[in-house]
Amino acid sequence: MIKRKMSSKTVNARSLVLYELDLFIDCIRAVDPELKPDEATVLAAVALHQMSELLREKPVLIQRFREAAAKIKSKAHDD
């Protein structure tokens, strides 16, 4: 594996992703409490994998992503 130096902003962003992923896995387990943690994690991976197809099917979601991206970029330029 190639090691890459990451900026602190990237490390912080990845930490946020992991935090949100944990919340999403908890949400999946709330929908089906009988799922084991590893099963809920696999189901979360399946959901993420299917996200690109969902985005292609729902143009309104793509627009929301674009709007969120614009806000993030705008905030980054303000810093």
Sequence and secondary structure as in RCSB ss.txt:
>XXXX:A:sequence
MIKRKMSSKTVNARSLVLYELDLFIDCIRAVDPELKPDEATVLAAVALHQMSELLREKPVLIQRFREAAAKIKSK
AHDD
>XXXX:A:secstr
       HHHHHHHHHHHHHHHHHHHHHHHH TTS HHHHHHHHHHHHHHHHHHHHH HHHHHHHHHHHHHHHHH
HHH 
